[in-house]
Amino acid sequence: MLTVNVPATSANIGAGFDSCGLALALYNRVQMEEWDDVCITSLDGTRVPTGPQNLVYSTAKSLYDECGVPLRGLRLAQENGVPMARGLGSSSACIAAGLVGANELLGRPYTRMQLLERAAALEGHPDNVAPAMLGGFVTSALEGGHLYAVQKPVADTLCFAAFVPGYKLLTRKARAALPKTVPHKAAVYNVSRAALLAAAFCEERYDLLRVATCDKLHQPYRAALMPGMEEVFALCAELGALGWWVSGAGPTLMCAVHTENKAFFSGAQQALDAAEKGSPLAAYRLHRLAPDNTGAFVTA
Ligand code: HSE
């Protein structure tokens, strides 16, 4: 039996809609072995589908099918450290776990990049699966079925504050909030910042994140789905965060913090604790997350 460990991710990072993302040291773990039928359990009480429609299982089976190897079933035991439908890449983590685990059980017929291309095709956009598979910051584009990606480890002088609300938001609903077209000026605004975002991570110029994370393509349209967004962003600015954004399609809000900024987490927690019951800020729980620079990995 093997265990696949897959990190959470924060996609978009503001300006890099559907193209940039980074991996976080918070993990889904799946124990996996070939079995006579489909046997799926949850080790931490998270409700997971227990039939063949389970995303880890169906993704793993698709790889067996592609290799022409008959599969009677798998035994999966899941530990879902990545909360579902919170903009932290939980479904990408399941897809990555299915592919990486099945590839291992099949004797590694595919390279990590081949698995990543497959994962990106399944997801439709690579911004979550790419960092889940490779770790660190990844900027990527799908073109003609191929994935073009650049990965850069995130320095350990950076950590992340995740403001996770108690409610879920399905990516489908957050995408439905987006307009069919955007003003040319807004597109140009994002192109310049997304380019700066990739450069900021690749050159470790984290001082640029304040501007590089600004977005006009998706966050303004999704703000109504995340009450308290502006208040959390104002708090991040006040406490000296380097840049802030909606994590993936939301509703988690994320910011990058220099590890020397010792006052950030105590200040943010105090503000959340002081929020009146029922006020938008009171919905959020704060988590301090380190970057993950490894991506999905297998342990015995
Ligand atoms: N980039 C996606 C979105 C979410 O913002 O809808 C992550 O795949």
py3Dmol code that shows the C-alpha trace and the ligand (Angstrom):
import py3Dmol

protein = """\
ATOM      1  CA  MET A   1       0.000   0.000   0.000  1.00  0.00           C
ATOM      2  CA  LEU A   2       1.185   3.529  -0.750  1.00  0.00           C
ATOM      3  CA  THR A   3       0.162   6.996   0.416  1.00  0.00           C
ATOM      4  CA  VAL A   4      -0.101   9.972  -1.919  1.00  0.00           C
ATOM      5  CA  ASN A   5       0.330  13.391  -0.302  1.00  0.00           C
ATOM      6  CA  VAL A   6      -0.950  16.402  -2.240  1.00  0.00           C
ATOM      7  CA  PRO A   7      -0.660  20.057  -1.149  1.00  0.00           C
ATOM      8  CA  ALA A   8      -3.407  22.665  -1.090  1.00  0.00           C
ATOM      9  CA  THR A   9      -3.068  25.448  -3.636  1.00  0.00           C
ATOM     10  CA  SER A  10      -3.968  29.085  -4.027  1.00  0.00           C
ATOM     11  CA  ALA A  11      -4.805  29.747  -7.669  1.00  0.00           C
ATOM     12  CA  ASN A  12      -4.976  32.997  -9.641  1.00  0.00           C
ATOM     13  CA  ILE A  13      -2.981  35.013  -7.029  1.00  0.00           C
ATOM     14  CA  GLY A  14      -5.042  37.987  -8.132  1.00  0.00           C
ATOM     15  CA  ALA A  15      -3.946  38.988 -11.626  1.00  0.00           C
ATOM     16  CA  GLY A  16      -2.982  35.524 -12.907  1.00  0.00           C
ATOM     17  CA  PHE A  17      -6.519  34.302 -13.562  1.00  0.00           C
ATOM     18  CA  ASP A  18      -6.608  30.634 -14.649  1.00  0.00           C
ATOM     19  CA  SER A  19      -2.822  30.636 -15.110  1.00  0.00           C
ATOM     20  CA  CYS A  20      -0.847  31.215 -11.875  1.00  0.00           C
ATOM     21  CA  GLY A  21      -0.921  29.384  -8.567  1.00  0.00           C
ATOM     22  CA  LEU A  22       1.174  28.334  -5.599  1.00  0.00           C
ATOM     23  CA  ALA A  23       1.304  25.300  -3.321  1.00  0.00           C
ATOM     24  CA  LEU A  24       0.751  25.420   0.442  1.00  0.00           C
ATOM     25  CA  ALA A  25       1.872  23.098   3.219  1.00  0.00           C
ATOM     26  CA  LEU A  26      -1.592  21.716   3.970  1.00  0.00           C
ATOM     27  CA  TYR A  27      -2.236  18.232   2.599  1.00  0.00           C
ATOM     28  CA  ASN A  28      -4.724  15.690   1.384  1.00  0.00           C
ATOM     29  CA  ARG A  29      -3.390  12.185   1.993  1.00  0.00           C
ATOM     30  CA  VAL A  30      -4.743   9.094   0.269  1.00  0.00           C
ATOM     31  CA  GLN A  31      -3.739   5.531   1.097  1.00  0.00           C
ATOM     32  CA  MET A  32      -4.150   3.484  -2.050  1.00  0.00           C
ATOM     33  CA  GLU A  33      -3.864  -0.140  -3.088  1.00  0.00           C
ATOM     34  CA  GLU A  34      -5.376  -2.426  -5.708  1.00  0.00           C
ATOM     35  CA  TRP A  35      -8.412  -4.247  -4.339  1.00  0.00           C
ATOM     36  CA  ASP A  36     -11.129  -6.668  -5.475  1.00  0.00           C
ATOM     37  CA  ASP A  37     -13.772  -3.941  -5.494  1.00  0.00           C
ATOM     38  CA  VAL A  38     -14.195  -0.221  -4.778  1.00  0.00           C
ATOM     39  CA  CYS A  39     -13.612   0.360  -1.062  1.00  0.00           C
ATOM     40  CA  ILE A  40     -13.380   4.024  -0.025  1.00  0.00           C
ATOM     41  CA  THR A  41     -13.241   5.328   3.524  1.00  0.00           C
ATOM     42  CA  SER A  42     -12.579   8.675   5.177  1.00  0.00           C
ATOM     43  CA  LEU A  43     -10.011   8.714   7.968  1.00  0.00           C
ATOM     44  CA  ASP A  44     -10.930  12.134   9.371  1.00  0.00           C
ATOM     45  CA  GLY A  45     -14.718  12.251   9.258  1.00  0.00           C
ATOM     46  CA  THR A  46     -14.869  14.330   6.045  1.00  0.00           C
ATOM     47  CA  ARG A  47     -17.785  13.092   3.933  1.00  0.00           C
ATOM     48  CA  VAL A  48     -16.385  11.724   0.677  1.00  0.00           C
ATOM     49  CA  PRO A  49     -18.188   9.840  -2.105  1.00  0.00           C
ATOM     50  CA  THR A  50     -17.634   6.130  -1.542  1.00  0.00           C
ATOM     51  CA  GLY A  51     -18.579   4.841  -5.013  1.00  0.00           C
ATOM     52  CA  PRO A  52     -16.820   4.805  -8.395  1.00  0.00           C
ATOM     53  CA  GLN A  53     -17.777   8.486  -8.861  1.00  0.00           C
ATOM     54  CA  ASN A  54     -15.237   9.405  -6.147  1.00  0.00           C
ATOM     55  CA  LEU A  55     -12.857  11.847  -7.860  1.00  0.00           C
ATOM     56  CA  VAL A  56      -9.648  10.150  -6.664  1.00  0.00           C
ATOM     57  CA  TYR A  57     -10.958   6.771  -7.782  1.00  0.00           C
ATOM     58  CA  SER A  58     -12.395   7.865 -11.156  1.00  0.00           C
ATOM     59  CA  THR A  59      -9.185   9.745 -12.013  1.00  0.00           C
ATOM     60  CA  ALA A  60      -7.020   6.779 -11.042  1.00  0.00           C
ATOM     61  CA  LYS A  61      -9.199   4.436 -13.074  1.00  0.00           C
ATOM     62  CA  SER A  62      -8.927   6.692 -16.127  1.00  0.00           C
ATOM     63  CA  LEU A  63      -5.153   6.157 -16.070  1.00  0.00           C
ATOM     64  CA  TYR A  64      -5.545   2.382 -15.831  1.00  0.00           C
ATOM     65  CA  ASP A  65      -7.983   2.550 -18.772  1.00  0.00           C
ATOM     66  CA  GLU A  66      -5.535   4.607 -20.823  1.00  0.00           C
ATOM     67  CA  CYS A  67      -2.818   2.036 -20.152  1.00  0.00           C
ATOM     68  CA  GLY A  68      -5.197  -0.789 -21.083  1.00  0.00           C
ATOM     69  CA  VAL A  69      -4.733  -2.376 -17.649  1.00  0.00           C
ATOM     70  CA  PRO A  70      -7.933  -3.913 -16.231  1.00  0.00           C
ATOM     71  CA  LEU A  71      -8.776  -2.629 -12.748  1.00  0.00           C
ATOM     72  CA  ARG A  72     -11.133  -4.584 -10.475  1.00  0.00           C
ATOM     73  CA  GLY A  73     -11.071  -1.896  -7.831  1.00  0.00           C
ATOM     74  CA  LEU A  74      -9.023   0.146  -5.382  1.00  0.00           C
ATOM     75  CA  ARG A  75      -9.006   0.531  -1.646  1.00  0.00           C
ATOM     76  CA  LEU A  76      -8.723   4.219  -0.806  1.00  0.00           C
ATOM     77  CA  ALA A  77      -8.478   5.726   2.678  1.00  0.00           C
ATOM     78  CA  GLN A  78      -8.697   9.509   2.470  1.00  0.00           C
ATOM     79  CA  GLU A  79      -7.571  12.208   4.869  1.00  0.00           C
ATOM     80  CA  ASN A  80      -8.848  15.542   3.585  1.00  0.00           C
ATOM     81  CA  GLY A  81      -6.700  18.227   5.190  1.00  0.00           C
ATOM     82  CA  VAL A  82      -7.654  20.599   2.359  1.00  0.00           C
ATOM     83  CA  PRO A  83     -11.175  21.896   3.071  1.00  0.00           C
ATOM     84  CA  MET A  84     -13.645  21.382   0.220  1.00  0.00           C
ATOM     85  CA  ALA A  85     -15.133  24.186  -1.886  1.00  0.00           C
ATOM     86  CA  ARG A  86     -13.068  26.895  -0.161  1.00  0.00           C
ATOM     87  CA  GLY A  87     -10.777  27.937  -3.034  1.00  0.00           C
ATOM     88  CA  LEU A  88      -7.835  25.877  -1.772  1.00  0.00           C
ATOM     89  CA  GLY A  89      -7.660  23.365  -4.604  1.00  0.00           C
ATOM     90  CA  SER A  90      -9.410  20.399  -2.987  1.00  0.00           C
ATOM     91  CA  SER A  91     -10.672  18.908  -6.264  1.00  0.00           C
ATOM     92  CA  SER A  92      -7.299  19.407  -7.949  1.00  0.00           C
ATOM     93  CA  ALA A  93      -5.723  17.633  -4.974  1.00  0.00           C
ATOM     94  CA  CYS A  94      -8.068  14.657  -5.596  1.00  0.00           C
ATOM     95  CA  ILE A  95      -7.224  14.604  -9.318  1.00  0.00           C
ATOM     96  CA  ALA A  96      -3.494  14.808  -8.570  1.00  0.00           C
ATOM     97  CA  ALA A  97      -3.783  12.046  -5.945  1.00  0.00           C
ATOM     98  CA  GLY A  98      -5.638   9.771  -8.369  1.00  0.00           C
ATOM     99  CA  LEU A  99      -3.116  10.265 -11.158  1.00  0.00           C
ATOM    100  CA  VAL A 100       0.062  10.140  -9.081  1.00  0.00           C
ATOM    101  CA  GLY A 101      -1.165   7.116  -7.085  1.00  0.00           C
ATOM    102  CA  ALA A 102      -2.317   5.170 -10.144  1.00  0.00           C
ATOM    103  CA  ASN A 103       0.913   5.975 -11.976  1.00  0.00           C
ATOM    104  CA  GLU A 104       2.877   4.564  -9.047  1.00  0.00           C
ATOM    105  CA  LEU A 105       0.753   1.392  -8.883  1.00  0.00           C
ATOM    106  CA  LEU A 106       1.192   0.944 -12.646  1.00  0.00           C
ATOM    107  CA  GLY A 107       4.995   1.139 -12.373  1.00  0.00           C
ATOM    108  CA  ARG A 108       5.380   4.817 -13.375  1.00  0.00           C
ATOM    109  CA  PRO A 109       4.617   4.698 -17.117  1.00  0.00           C
ATOM    110  CA  TYR A 110       4.167   8.505 -17.211  1.00  0.00           C
ATOM    111  CA  THR A 111       6.444  11.397 -16.311  1.00  0.00           C
ATOM    112  CA  ARG A 112       5.248  14.044 -13.854  1.00  0.00           C
ATOM    113  CA  MET A 113       4.766  16.517 -16.736  1.00  0.00           C
ATOM    114  CA  GLN A 114       2.640  14.009 -18.665  1.00  0.00           C
ATOM    115  CA  LEU A 115       0.490  13.487 -15.584  1.00  0.00           C
ATOM    116  CA  LEU A 116       0.215  17.234 -15.170  1.00  0.00           C
ATOM    117  CA  GLU A 117      -0.973  17.709 -18.763  1.00  0.00           C
ATOM    118  CA  ARG A 118      -3.601  15.084 -18.139  1.00  0.00           C
ATOM    119  CA  ALA A 119      -4.657  16.718 -14.864  1.00  0.00           C
ATOM    120  CA  ALA A 120      -4.890  20.146 -16.520  1.00  0.00           C
ATOM    121  CA  ALA A 121      -7.039  18.729 -19.329  1.00  0.00           C
ATOM    122  CA  LEU A 122      -9.363  17.149 -16.736  1.00  0.00           C
ATOM    123  CA  GLU A 123      -9.620  20.415 -14.776  1.00  0.00           C
ATOM    124  CA  GLY A 124      -9.892  22.674 -17.842  1.00  0.00           C
ATOM    125  CA  HIS A 125      -7.359  25.131 -16.410  1.00  0.00           C
ATOM    126  CA  PRO A 126      -3.942  24.426 -14.917  1.00  0.00           C
ATOM    127  CA  ASP A 127      -3.667  27.040 -12.155  1.00  0.00           C
ATOM    128  CA  ASN A 128      -4.452  24.627  -9.279  1.00  0.00           C
ATOM    129  CA  VAL A 129      -3.203  21.290 -10.612  1.00  0.00           C
ATOM    130  CA  ALA A 130       0.181  22.656 -11.717  1.00  0.00           C
ATOM    131  CA  PRO A 131       1.340  23.769  -8.245  1.00  0.00           C
ATOM    132  CA  ALA A 132      -0.360  20.704  -6.689  1.00  0.00           C
ATOM    133  CA  MET A 133       1.821  18.496  -8.904  1.00  0.00           C
ATOM    134  CA  LEU A 134       5.036  20.549  -8.952  1.00  0.00           C
ATOM    135  CA  GLY A 135       5.011  22.582  -5.720  1.00  0.00           C
ATOM    136  CA  GLY A 136       6.087  26.214  -5.404  1.00  0.00           C
ATOM    137  CA  PHE A 137       4.805  28.977  -7.653  1.00  0.00           C
ATOM    138  CA  VAL A 138       3.798  27.910 -11.155  1.00  0.00           C
ATOM    139  CA  THR A 139       2.765  29.993 -14.142  1.00  0.00           C
ATOM    140  CA  SER A 140       1.343  27.919 -16.976  1.00  0.00           C
ATOM    141  CA  ALA A 141      -0.674  27.889 -20.190  1.00  0.00           C
ATOM    142  CA  LEU A 142      -2.483  25.109 -22.056  1.00  0.00           C
ATOM    143  CA  GLU A 143      -2.003  25.239 -25.826  1.00  0.00           C
ATOM    144  CA  GLY A 144      -2.993  22.540 -28.312  1.00  0.00           C
ATOM    145  CA  GLY A 145      -3.285  19.945 -25.530  1.00  0.00           C
ATOM    146  CA  HIS A 146       0.204  20.727 -24.218  1.00  0.00           C
ATOM    147  CA  LEU A 147       1.041  22.494 -21.004  1.00  0.00           C
ATOM    148  CA  TYR A 148       3.774  25.119 -20.941  1.00  0.00           C
ATOM    149  CA  ALA A 149       4.808  25.825 -17.377  1.00  0.00           C
ATOM    150  CA  VAL A 150       7.514  27.515 -15.327  1.00  0.00           C
ATOM    151  CA  GLN A 151       7.952  26.499 -11.680  1.00  0.00           C
ATOM    152  CA  LYS A 152       9.850  28.454  -9.060  1.00  0.00           C
ATOM    153  CA  PRO A 153      10.196  27.475  -5.407  1.00  0.00           C
ATOM    154  CA  VAL A 154       8.815  30.059  -2.981  1.00  0.00           C
ATOM    155  CA  ALA A 155      11.445  31.366  -0.540  1.00  0.00           C
ATOM    156  CA  ASP A 156      11.047  30.379   3.100  1.00  0.00           C
ATOM    157  CA  THR A 157      11.036  34.062   4.030  1.00  0.00           C
ATOM    158  CA  LEU A 158       7.440  34.082   2.792  1.00  0.00           C
ATOM    159  CA  CYS A 159       4.389  32.594   4.474  1.00  0.00           C
ATOM    160  CA  PHE A 160       0.697  32.899   3.781  1.00  0.00           C
ATOM    161  CA  ALA A 161      -2.352  33.876   5.792  1.00  0.00           C
ATOM    162  CA  ALA A 162      -5.532  32.081   4.731  1.00  0.00           C
ATOM    163  CA  PHE A 163      -8.798  33.644   5.904  1.00  0.00           C
ATOM    164  CA  VAL A 164     -11.171  30.694   5.512  1.00  0.00           C
ATOM    165  CA  PRO A 165     -14.900  31.380   5.988  1.00  0.00           C
ATOM    166  CA  GLY A 166     -17.323  28.829   7.390  1.00  0.00           C
ATOM    167  CA  TYR A 167     -19.339  28.597   4.170  1.00  0.00           C
ATOM    168  CA  LYS A 168     -18.582  26.836   0.884  1.00  0.00           C
ATOM    169  CA  LEU A 169     -18.585  28.367  -2.597  1.00  0.00           C
ATOM    170  CA  LEU A 170     -18.676  26.094  -5.617  1.00  0.00           C
ATOM    171  CA  THR A 171     -16.288  27.069  -8.414  1.00  0.00           C
ATOM    172  CA  ARG A 172     -19.202  26.661 -10.850  1.00  0.00           C
ATOM    173  CA  LYS A 173     -21.138  29.388  -9.029  1.00  0.00           C
ATOM    174  CA  ALA A 174     -18.097  31.693  -8.783  1.00  0.00           C
ATOM    175  CA  ARG A 175     -17.456  31.273 -12.525  1.00  0.00           C
ATOM    176  CA  ALA A 176     -21.110  32.014 -13.296  1.00  0.00           C
ATOM    177  CA  ALA A 177     -20.593  35.434 -11.663  1.00  0.00           C
ATOM    178  CA  LEU A 178     -18.050  36.403 -14.344  1.00  0.00           C
ATOM    179  CA  PRO A 179     -19.075  38.469 -17.382  1.00  0.00           C
ATOM    180  CA  LYS A 180     -18.778  37.033 -20.917  1.00  0.00           C
ATOM    181  CA  THR A 181     -16.639  39.992 -22.016  1.00  0.00           C
ATOM    182  CA  VAL A 182     -14.449  42.508 -20.185  1.00  0.00           C
ATOM    183  CA  PRO A 183     -13.337  46.030 -21.117  1.00  0.00           C
ATOM    184  CA  HIS A 184     -10.076  46.114 -23.093  1.00  0.00           C
ATOM    185  CA  LYS A 185      -8.606  48.407 -20.424  1.00  0.00           C
ATOM    186  CA  ALA A 186      -9.266  45.786 -17.735  1.00  0.00           C
ATOM    187  CA  ALA A 187      -7.568  43.097 -19.846  1.00  0.00           C
ATOM    188  CA  VAL A 188      -4.493  45.309 -20.323  1.00  0.00           C
ATOM    189  CA  TYR A 189      -4.481  46.086 -16.589  1.00  0.00           C
ATOM    190  CA  ASN A 190      -4.326  42.345 -15.804  1.00  0.00           C
ATOM    191  CA  VAL A 191      -1.775  41.454 -18.494  1.00  0.00           C
ATOM    192  CA  SER A 192       0.726  43.907 -17.032  1.00  0.00           C
ATOM    193  CA  ARG A 193       0.157  42.718 -13.499  1.00  0.00           C
ATOM    194  CA  ALA A 194       0.157  38.991 -14.340  1.00  0.00           C
ATOM    195  CA  ALA A 195       3.503  39.438 -16.107  1.00  0.00           C
ATOM    196  CA  LEU A 196       4.803  41.286 -13.046  1.00  0.00           C
ATOM    197  CA  LEU A 197       3.433  38.517 -10.804  1.00  0.00           C
ATOM    198  CA  ALA A 198       5.417  35.809 -12.599  1.00  0.00           C
ATOM    199  CA  ALA A 199       8.542  37.985 -12.522  1.00  0.00           C
ATOM    200  CA  ALA A 200       8.026  38.784  -8.826  1.00  0.00           C
ATOM    201  CA  PHE A 201       8.043  35.083  -7.895  1.00  0.00           C
ATOM    202  CA  CYS A 202      10.767  34.062 -10.341  1.00  0.00           C
ATOM    203  CA  GLU A 203      13.094  36.869  -9.218  1.00  0.00           C
ATOM    204  CA  GLU A 204      11.991  36.686  -5.558  1.00  0.00           C
ATOM    205  CA  ARG A 205      10.956  40.329  -5.797  1.00  0.00           C
ATOM    206  CA  TYR A 206       8.157  39.889  -3.283  1.00  0.00           C
ATOM    207  CA  ASP A 207       8.024  43.652  -2.786  1.00  0.00           C
ATOM    208  CA  LEU A 208       6.225  43.742  -6.170  1.00  0.00           C
ATOM    209  CA  LEU A 209       3.319  41.584  -4.969  1.00  0.00           C
ATOM    210  CA  ARG A 210       1.319  44.572  -3.724  1.00  0.00           C
ATOM    211  CA  VAL A 211       0.804  45.739  -7.319  1.00  0.00           C
ATOM    212  CA  ALA A 212       1.236  42.381  -9.079  1.00  0.00           C
ATOM    213  CA  THR A 213      -1.730  40.786  -7.273  1.00  0.00           C
ATOM    214  CA  CYS A 214      -4.205  43.510  -8.312  1.00  0.00           C
ATOM    215  CA  ASP A 215      -6.995  42.242 -10.547  1.00  0.00           C
ATOM    216  CA  LYS A 216      -9.884  43.542 -12.634  1.00  0.00           C
ATOM    217  CA  LEU A 217     -10.941  40.325 -14.381  1.00  0.00           C
ATOM    218  CA  HIS A 218     -12.605  38.282 -11.661  1.00  0.00           C
ATOM    219  CA  GLN A 219     -12.348  39.530  -8.076  1.00  0.00           C
ATOM    220  CA  PRO A 220     -14.618  42.589  -8.505  1.00  0.00           C
ATOM    221  CA  TYR A 221     -17.340  40.384 -10.010  1.00  0.00           C
ATOM    222  CA  ARG A 222     -17.071  37.787  -7.247  1.00  0.00           C
ATOM    223  CA  ALA A 223     -16.885  40.201  -4.309  1.00  0.00           C
ATOM    224  CA  ALA A 224     -20.630  39.954  -3.630  1.00  0.00           C
ATOM    225  CA  LEU A 225     -20.220  36.199  -3.055  1.00  0.00           C
ATOM    226  CA  MET A 226     -17.653  36.847  -0.314  1.00  0.00           C
ATOM    227  CA  PRO A 227     -19.003  39.338   2.225  1.00  0.00           C
ATOM    228  CA  GLY A 228     -16.134  40.927   4.127  1.00  0.00           C
ATOM    229  CA  MET A 229     -13.627  40.715   1.258  1.00  0.00           C
ATOM    230  CA  GLU A 230     -12.777  44.405   1.327  1.00  0.00           C
ATOM    231  CA  GLU A 231     -12.542  44.416   5.148  1.00  0.00           C
ATOM    232  CA  VAL A 232     -10.109  41.449   5.115  1.00  0.00           C
ATOM    233  CA  PHE A 233      -8.020  43.065   2.363  1.00  0.00           C
ATOM    234  CA  ALA A 234      -7.934  46.354   4.324  1.00  0.00           C
ATOM    235  CA  LEU A 235      -6.783  44.409   7.395  1.00  0.00           C
ATOM    236  CA  CYS A 236      -4.020  42.708   5.368  1.00  0.00           C
ATOM    237  CA  ALA A 237      -2.845  46.123   4.109  1.00  0.00           C
ATOM    238  CA  GLU A 238      -2.949  47.665   7.579  1.00  0.00           C
ATOM    239  CA  LEU A 239      -0.871  44.820   9.068  1.00  0.00           C
ATOM    240  CA  GLY A 240       1.807  45.050   6.380  1.00  0.00           C
ATOM    241  CA  ALA A 241       1.046  42.029   4.153  1.00  0.00           C
ATOM    242  CA  LEU A 242       2.971  41.994   0.877  1.00  0.00           C
ATOM    243  CA  GLY A 243      -0.056  41.322  -1.354  1.00  0.00           C
ATOM    244  CA  TRP A 244      -3.604  39.905  -1.039  1.00  0.00           C
ATOM    245  CA  TRP A 245      -6.106  38.119  -3.257  1.00  0.00           C
ATOM    246  CA  VAL A 246      -9.107  35.812  -3.487  1.00  0.00           C
ATOM    247  CA  SER A 247      -7.723  32.264  -3.307  1.00  0.00           C
ATOM    248  CA  GLY A 248      -8.817  30.424  -6.455  1.00  0.00           C
ATOM    249  CA  ALA A 249     -12.517  30.997  -7.053  1.00  0.00           C
ATOM    250  CA  GLY A 250     -12.954  31.837  -3.329  1.00  0.00           C
ATOM    251  CA  PRO A 251     -14.303  32.122  -0.742  1.00  0.00           C
ATOM    252  CA  THR A 252     -10.932  31.877   1.090  1.00  0.00           C
ATOM    253  CA  LEU A 253      -8.980  35.148   1.079  1.00  0.00           C
ATOM    254  CA  MET A 254      -5.196  34.913   1.083  1.00  0.00           C
ATOM    255  CA  CYS A 255      -2.248  37.186   1.644  1.00  0.00           C
ATOM    256  CA  ALA A 256       1.526  36.842   1.511  1.00  0.00           C
ATOM    257  CA  VAL A 257       3.421  37.854   4.633  1.00  0.00           C
ATOM    258  CA  HIS A 258       7.146  38.242   5.264  1.00  0.00           C
ATOM    259  CA  THR A 259       8.146  35.834   8.056  1.00  0.00           C
ATOM    260  CA  GLU A 260       9.833  38.767   9.825  1.00  0.00           C
ATOM    261  CA  ASN A 261       6.443  40.452  10.132  1.00  0.00           C
ATOM    262  CA  LYS A 262       5.875  38.927  13.584  1.00  0.00           C
ATOM    263  CA  ALA A 263       2.905  41.180  14.380  1.00  0.00           C
ATOM    264  CA  PHE A 264       0.791  40.113  11.408  1.00  0.00           C
ATOM    265  CA  PHE A 265      -0.831  36.941  12.732  1.00  0.00           C
ATOM    266  CA  SER A 266      -1.487  38.175  16.265  1.00  0.00           C
ATOM    267  CA  GLY A 267      -2.925  41.423  14.869  1.00  0.00           C
ATOM    268  CA  ALA A 268      -5.147  39.609  12.362  1.00  0.00           C
ATOM    269  CA  GLN A 269      -6.381  37.136  14.991  1.00  0.00           C
ATOM    270  CA  GLN A 270      -7.188  40.000  17.374  1.00  0.00           C
ATOM    271  CA  ALA A 271      -9.216  41.747  14.668  1.00  0.00           C
ATOM    272  CA  LEU A 272     -11.169  38.555  13.911  1.00  0.00           C
ATOM    273  CA  ASP A 273     -11.771  37.915  17.626  1.00  0.00           C
ATOM    274  CA  ALA A 274     -12.986  41.491  18.091  1.00  0.00           C
ATOM    275  CA  ALA A 275     -15.442  41.274  15.168  1.00  0.00           C
ATOM    276  CA  GLU A 276     -19.059  41.480  16.259  1.00  0.00           C
ATOM    277  CA  LYS A 277     -20.998  38.255  15.941  1.00  0.00           C
ATOM    278  CA  GLY A 278     -22.795  38.328  12.581  1.00  0.00           C
ATOM    279  CA  SER A 279     -20.404  40.879  11.055  1.00  0.00           C
ATOM    280  CA  PRO A 280     -18.622  39.757   7.828  1.00  0.00           C
ATOM    281  CA  LEU A 281     -15.211  39.468   9.534  1.00  0.00           C
ATOM    282  CA  ALA A 282     -16.609  37.097  12.167  1.00  0.00           C
ATOM    283  CA  ALA A 283     -17.115  34.410   9.463  1.00  0.00           C
ATOM    284  CA  TYR A 284     -13.363  33.945   8.908  1.00  0.00           C
ATOM    285  CA  ARG A 285     -10.867  31.629  10.590  1.00  0.00           C
ATOM    286  CA  LEU A 286      -7.196  32.448  10.218  1.00  0.00           C
ATOM    287  CA  HIS A 287      -4.572  29.857   9.229  1.00  0.00           C
ATOM    288  CA  ARG A 288      -0.833  30.399   8.869  1.00  0.00           C
ATOM    289  CA  LEU A 289       0.517  28.323   5.998  1.00  0.00           C
ATOM    290  CA  ALA A 290       4.061  27.777   4.783  1.00  0.00           C
ATOM    291  CA  PRO A 291       4.783  27.316   1.076  1.00  0.00           C
ATOM    292  CA  ASP A 292       5.139  23.755  -0.250  1.00  0.00           C
ATOM    293  CA  ASN A 293       7.975  23.406  -2.729  1.00  0.00           C
ATOM    294  CA  THR A 294       7.681  19.681  -3.418  1.00  0.00           C
ATOM    295  CA  GLY A 295       4.247  19.079  -4.904  1.00  0.00           C
ATOM    296  CA  ALA A 296       2.492  15.703  -4.769  1.00  0.00           C
ATOM    297  CA  PHE A 297       4.693  12.964  -3.338  1.00  0.00           C
ATOM    298  CA  VAL A 298       4.356   9.293  -2.529  1.00  0.00           C
ATOM    299  CA  THR A 299       5.278   7.634   0.751  1.00  0.00           C
ATOM    300  CA  ALA A 300       5.224   3.952   1.591  1.00  0.00           C
TER     301      ALA A 300
END
"""
ligand_1 = """\
8
HSE
N -8.979 29.855 -11.740
C -10.242 29.293 -11.312
C -11.243 30.359 -11.117
C -10.176 28.585 -9.994
O -10.882 31.415 -10.597
O -12.406 30.150 -11.437
C -9.118 27.613 -9.812
O -9.025 26.644 -10.796
"""
view = py3Dmol.view(width=600, height=400)
view.addModel(protein, "pdb")
view.setStyle({"model": 0}, {"cartoon": {"style": "trace"}})
view.addModel(ligand_1, "xyz")
view.setStyle({"model": 1}, {"stick": {}})
view.zoomTo()
view.show()
